[in-house]
């Protein structure tokens, strides 16, 4: 997943060499909107990890493969519907967010192409989750790595050699997604043989379980980008330089966040398998290890960002306000982002212990009301920097609350075990 998220940084590097601040600003707007399609993939990958891993442990490969095929079909239908809605809404949404003139033109061109291939990206994320649930994590990694390498090779060719600019970045991403999708299809048809027709009787039998987990997770992840749109709408008031800085920050942030999400992508099936096997001591060990990894990883990235910030500014040719925003992010916002890791890890506990709605309401309130209130107050009191730091504060505060409620829920189900304090059996 980290390799997959690296793509946005590679795109930003080659696009920054065009010396056009409007193009960088357009990427800032585009990233906020394209997150909606990515959220469908994240939502279905989470539910795939949980449901398929538990089904595989309890009922075997045949039932697990049928359930996986049903999830793939549902994910494809929803991804296509969302793609059509987003493309139709672009002419209204982008100006509402503050995109104007050439920024609006570039963002529309880029997003139209990227969104057309978004269902393939969703399918690839579901395939990756299915491979992890089937204990084939290395195969899951290869799907992302292949797409990343292809995109990195095509970016300079399309952007600079062919002179396609921002459209070249979009076409490089599309081709990478197509190839990753083909690799995923190969794993599940030729190798695992998991993709198969699903009977209506099976769908009726499994739909309540799938809906109970998938619907809250989907709502959770579809709401998450709203927080980003709130920040974009406020930053856009400060001009293209501010949006260019936000775009560069937005290309770095997924690399940080991808480790949080990939950690939960790995921990989710493990938690599900051990809950299915009635081994709560291992669930606690997984959770504790996850928290430690999140804190150590965030600290390492923070120190690296502080050291490399001048180099990053030079690499992306940032000046003025865009340079200041990147510096502010590296200095203050990165350590606060650890809260998102806590939320993502705790969601694995909520989803596996039949409290998926807790995860949903945590994310809805954080991404909407909390982000708007915090950013509005921050912007009112301290201007641009107050708005951006307020968005990171919501991660930190909600992360602490999520850890508290995950521990509380775990104690309700397993009174003899403690999610945080007692020593547990090593994984």
C-alpha positions in Angstrom: 0.0 0.0 0.0 2.9 2.3 0.7 4.2 1.7 -2.8 0.8 2.4 -4.2 0.5 5.7 -2.3 4.0 6.7 -3.5 2.5 7.3 -7.0 1.0 10.7 -6.0 4.4 11.8 -4.9 6.0 10.7 -8.1 3.2 12.5 -10.1 3.8 15.7 -8.1 7.6 15.5 -8.7 7.3 15.4 -12.5 4.4 17.8 -12.7 6.4 20.3 -10.5 9.1 20.3 -13.2 6.6 22.0 -15.5 6.9 25.2 -13.4 3.2 25.8 -13.4 1.6 26.6 -10.0 -1.8 26.2 -11.5 -1.2 22.5 -12.3 0.0 21.8 -8.8 -3.1 23.6 -7.4 -5.3 21.5 -9.7 -3.8 18.4 -8.2 -4.7 19.7 -4.8 -8.4 20.0 -5.8 -8.3 16.6 -7.6 -6.8 14.7 -4.7 -9.6 15.7 -2.4 -12.3 14.5 -4.9 -10.5 11.3 -6.0 -10.4 10.2 -2.4 -14.1 9.4 -2.7 -13.5 6.6 -5.2 -10.5 5.4 -3.1 -12.8 5.3 -0.1 -15.0 2.7 -1.8 -12.0 0.5 -2.3 -10.8 0.9 1.3 -14.3 0.2 2.6 -14.7 -3.0 0.6 -11.1 -4.1 1.3 -11.7 -3.8 5.1 -15.0 -5.8 4.9 -13.3 -8.3 2.6 -10.5 -8.8 5.1 -12.9 -9.3 8.0 -15.6 -11.4 6.5 -13.5 -13.6 4.2 -10.9 -14.3 6.8 -13.6 -15.3 9.3 -15.5 -17.4 6.7 -12.2 -19.1 5.7 -11.4 -20.0 9.3 -14.9 -21.3 10.2 -16.3 -22.8 7.0 -13.5 -23.4 4.6 -12.3 -22.3 1.2 -15.5 -23.0 -0.8 -17.7 -20.8 1.3 -15.0 -18.1 1.6 -14.6 -18.0 -2.2 -18.3 -17.6 -2.8 -18.4 -14.7 -0.3 -15.4 -13.1 -1.9 -17.1 -13.3 -5.4 -20.2 -11.7 -4.0 -18.2 -8.8 -2.5 -16.4 -8.3 -5.8 -19.7 -8.0 -7.6 -21.1 -5.5 -5.1 -17.9 -3.5 -5.1 -17.8 -3.2 -8.9 -21.4 -2.0 -9.1 -21.0 0.6 -6.4 -17.7 1.8 -7.8 -19.2 2.3 -11.3 -22.2 4.2 -9.8 -19.9 6.5 -7.8 -17.7 7.1 -10.8 -20.7 8.3 -12.8 -21.9 10.5 -10.0 -18.5 12.2 -9.5 -17.9 12.8 -13.2 -21.4 14.3 -13.6 -20.8 16.5 -10.5 -17.4 17.9 -11.5 -18.6 21.1 -13.2 -20.4 22.1 -10.1 -18.2 20.8 -7.3 -14.8 22.1 -8.5 -16.0 25.8 -8.7 -17.8 25.4 -5.4 -14.5 24.4 -3.8 -12.7 27.4 -5.3 -11.1 26.2 -8.5 -11.0 28.9 -11.2 -9.7 29.6 -14.6 -6.8 27.4 -15.6 -6.8 25.6 -12.3 -10.4 24.5 -13.0 -9.5 23.5 -16.5 -6.5 21.3 -15.4 -8.4 19.7 -12.5 -11.4 18.8 -14.8 -9.1 17.2 -17.4 -7.2 15.2 -14.8 -10.1 14.1 -12.7 -12.3 13.0 -15.7 -9.6 10.6 -16.9 -8.7 9.3 -13.4 -12.3 8.7 -12.4 -13.0 6.7 -15.5 -10.4 4.1 -14.3 -11.5 4.3 -10.6 -13.5 1.1 -10.7 -10.4 -0.8 -11.6 -8.6 0.7 -8.7 -11.4 -0.4 -6.4 -11.3 -4.0 -7.8 -7.5 -4.1 -7.2 -7.9 -3.1 -3.6 -10.5 -5.8 -3.1 -8.2 -8.3 -4.7 -5.4 -7.3 -2.4 -7.6 -7.7 0.6 -8.8 -11.1 -0.6 -5.2 -12.3 -1.0 -4.4 -11.1 2.6 -7.4 -12.9 3.9 -6.2 -16.1 2.1 -2.8 -15.7 3.8 -1.1 -14.5 0.6 0.2 -11.2 1.8 3.3 -11.3 -0.5 1.1 -11.8 -3.6 -1.0 -8.8 -2.4 2.1 -6.7 -2.3 3.1 -7.6 -5.8 -0.1 -6.2 -7.3 0.7 -2.8 -5.8 4.4 -2.9 -6.7 3.8 -3.8 -10.3 1.4 -0.8 -10.7 3.9 1.5 -8.9 6.8 0.6 -11.2 4.8 0.9 -14.3 3.5 4.4 -13.3 6.9 5.6 -12.3 8.3 4.5 -15.7 5.4 6.1 -17.7 5.2 9.4 -15.8 8.4 11.0 -17.3 7.6 9.5 -20.7 4.0 10.9 -20.9 4.5 14.2 -19.0 7.9 15.4 -20.3 8.8 13.4 -23.5 5.3 13.4 -25.1 4.5 16.8 -23.5 1.1 15.7 -22.3 1.4 17.5 -19.0 -1.2 16.8 -16.4 -3.1 14.5 -18.8 0.1 12.4 -19.1 0.1 11.8 -15.4 -3.5 10.7 -15.6 -2.8 8.3 -18.5 0.2 6.8 -16.7 -2.1 6.1 -13.7 -4.8 4.5 -15.9 -2.4 2.1 -17.6 -0.9 1.1 -14.2 -4.4 0.4 -12.9 -5.3 -1.7 -15.9 -2.2 -3.9 -15.5 -2.7 -4.2 -11.7 -6.3 -5.3 -12.3 -5.2 -7.9 -14.8 -2.7 -9.3 -12.3 -5.4 -9.5 -9.7 -7.8 -11.3 -12.0 -5.0 -13.8 -12.8 -4.4 -14.6 -9.1 -8.1 -15.3 -8.4 -9.0 -17.1 -11.6 -5.9 -19.1 -12.6 -4.2 -19.5 -9.2 -6.7 -19.5 -6.4 -9.8 -20.1 -8.5 -11.9 -18.1 -6.2 -13.9 -16.0 -8.7 -17.1 -17.9 -9.5 -20.8 -17.3 -10.1 -22.8 -16.7 -7.0 -26.3 -18.1 -6.5 -29.2 -15.8 -5.4 -29.8 -18.2 -2.5 -26.3 -17.7 -1.3 -26.6 -13.9 -1.6 -29.9 -13.9 0.4 -28.3 -16.0 3.1 -25.1 -13.9 3.4 -26.4 -10.5 2.6 -27.4 -9.5 6.2 -23.9 -10.3 7.4 -22.2 -8.6 4.5 -24.5 -5.5 4.9 -23.9 -5.3 8.7 -20.2 -5.0 8.2 -19.8 -3.5 4.7 -22.4 -0.7 4.9 -21.0 1.0 8.0 -17.5 0.7 6.7 -18.5 2.1 3.3 -20.3 5.0 5.0 -17.3 5.6 7.2 -14.9 5.8 4.2 -17.1 7.8 2.0 -17.5 10.4 4.6 -13.8 10.6 5.4 -12.9 12.7 2.3 -15.4 15.4 3.4 -12.9 16.5 6.0 -10.4 17.0 3.2 -12.9 19.0 1.1 -13.5 21.3 4.1 -9.8 22.0 4.4 -9.5 22.5 0.6 -12.4 25.0 0.6 -10.7 27.1 3.3 -7.1 26.9 1.9 -8.4 27.8 -1.6 -9.3 31.3 -0.3 -5.6 32.0 0.1 -4.8 31.5 -3.7 -2.9 29.1 -6.0 0.3 29.2 -4.0 -1.5 27.9 -0.9 -3.2 25.2 -2.9 0.1 24.2 -4.5 1.6 23.7 -1.0 -1.5 21.7 0.1 -1.1 19.5 -3.0 2.5 18.7 -2.2 1.5 18.0 1.5 -1.3 15.9 0.1 1.1 13.8 -2.0 3.3 13.2 1.1 0.5 12.5 3.5 -0.8 9.2 1.8 2.7 7.7 2.3 2.4 8.3 6.0 -1.3 7.2 6.1 -0.7 4.2 3.9 1.3 2.5 6.6 -1.6 3.1 9.1 -4.1 1.6 6.7 -1.8 -1.3 5.6 -1.2 -2.1 9.2 -4.9 -2.3 9.8 -5.3 -4.2 6.5 -2.8 -6.8 8.0 -4.2 -6.7 11.5 -7.9 -6.9 10.5 -7.7 -10.5 9.2 -5.5 -11.5 12.1 -7.9 -10.1 14.6 -10.8 -11.8 12.7 -9.0 -15.1 12.6 -8.1 -15.1 16.3 -11.6 -14.0 17.4 -13.0 -16.8 15.3 -10.6 -19.2 17.0 -11.5 -17.8 20.5 -8.0 -16.5 21.2 -8.5 -13.0 22.8 -4.9 -13.0 24.2 -3.6 -12.9 20.7 -6.0 -10.2 19.7 -4.7 -8.0 22.5 -1.1 -8.8 21.5 -1.8 -7.8 17.9 -3.5 -4.5 19.0 -0.6 -3.6 21.4 2.0 -4.3 18.8 0.1 -2.2 16.3 0.0 0.8 18.6 3.7 0.5 19.2 4.4 0.3 15.4 2.3 3.4 14.8 4.1 5.5 17.4 7.6 4.4 16.4 6.9 4.8 12.6 5.3 8.3 13.1 8.4 9.4 15.2 10.8 8.2 12.5 8.8 9.9 9.7 8.6 13.1 11.7 12.4 13.2 12.3 13.1 12.4 8.6 10.6 15.1 7.5 12.3 17.7 9.7 15.7 16.8 8.1 14.5 16.6 4.5 12.0 19.5 4.5 14.5 22.0 2.8 15.3 19.3 0.2 11.6 18.6 -0.5 10.9 22.3 -1.0 13.7 22.5 -3.4 12.7 19.3 -5.2 9.1 20.5 -5.8 10.3 24.1 -6.5 8.1 25.6 -3.7 8.3 29.2 -2.8 6.5 31.6 -0.5 3.3 30.3 1.0 3.6 26.9 -0.5 7.0 26.5 1.0 5.7 27.7 4.4 2.8 25.2 4.4 5.2 22.3 3.7 7.5 23.4 6.6 4.5 23.8 8.9 3.3 20.3 8.0 6.7 18.7 8.6 7.2 20.5 11.9 3.7 20.3 13.6 1.2 18.2 11.7 3.0 14.9 11.2 3.1 13.9 14.9 -0.6 14.7 15.3 -1.4 12.4 12.4 -0.6 9.3 14.6 -4.2 9.6 15.8 -5.4 8.4 12.4 -3.4 5.2 12.9 -5.0 4.7 16.3 -8.5 5.2 14.8 -7.7 2.8 11.9 -6.4 0.1 14.2 -9.3 0.5 16.7 -11.7 0.1 13.8 -10.4 -3.5 13.4 -11.7 -4.2 17.0 -15.0 -2.4 16.4 -15.7 -4.2 13.1 -14.7 -7.7 14.3 -16.7 -7.4 17.6 -19.9 -6.4 15.8 -19.7 -2.7 16.5 -19.0 -1.5 12.9 -21.4 1.3 13.6 -19.1 2.7 16.2 -16.4 3.0 13.6 -18.9 4.7 11.3 -20.0 7.3 13.8 -16.5 8.0 14.9 -15.5 8.8 11.3 -18.6 10.7 10.4 -18.4 13.0 13.4 -14.6 13.5 12.9 -14.8 14.2 9.1 -17.8 16.5 9.2 -18.8 18.4 12.4 -15.5 18.2 14.3 -13.3 19.1 11.2 -15.6 21.9 10.2 -15.8 23.4 13.8 -12.1 23.0 14.5 -11.0 24.4 11.1 -13.5 27.2 11.2 -12.2 28.3 14.6 -8.6 27.8 13.6 -9.1 29.8 10.4 -10.9 32.6 12.3 -8.3 32.9 15.0 -5.0 32.1 13.2 -5.8 32.2 9.5 -4.4 29.6 7.1 -2.1 27.9 9.5 -4.9 27.6 12.1 -7.1 25.9 9.6 -4.6 23.2 8.6 -3.4 22.4 12.1 -7.0 22.1 13.3 -7.6 19.3 10.8 -4.6 17.4 12.3 -5.9 18.0 15.8 -9.1 16.1 15.0 -7.0 13.1 14.2 -5.1 13.2 17.5 -8.2 13.8 19.7 -10.3 11.1 18.0 -7.4 8.7 18.0 -7.2 8.8 21.8 -11.0 8.4 22.1 -11.0 5.4 19.7 -8.3 3.6 21.8 -10.4 4.1 24.9 -13.6 2.7 23.4 -11.8 -0.2 21.7 -10.4 -1.2 25.1 -13.8 -0.8 26.7 -15.5 -3.0 24.0 -12.9 -5.7 24.3 -13.3 -5.9 28.1 -17.1 -6.3 27.6 -16.5 -9.4 25.4 -13.5 -10.8 27.2 -13.7 -9.7 30.9 -10.6 -11.9 31.7 -8.4 -10.0 29.2 -7.2 -6.5 28.8 -6.5 -4.9 25.4 -3.8 -2.5 26.7 -2.2 -3.1 30.0 -1.9 -6.8 30.9 0.9 -8.8 29.4 -0.4 -11.1 26.7 0.9 -14.0 24.7 3.2 -13.0 22.0 2.0 -13.3 18.4 
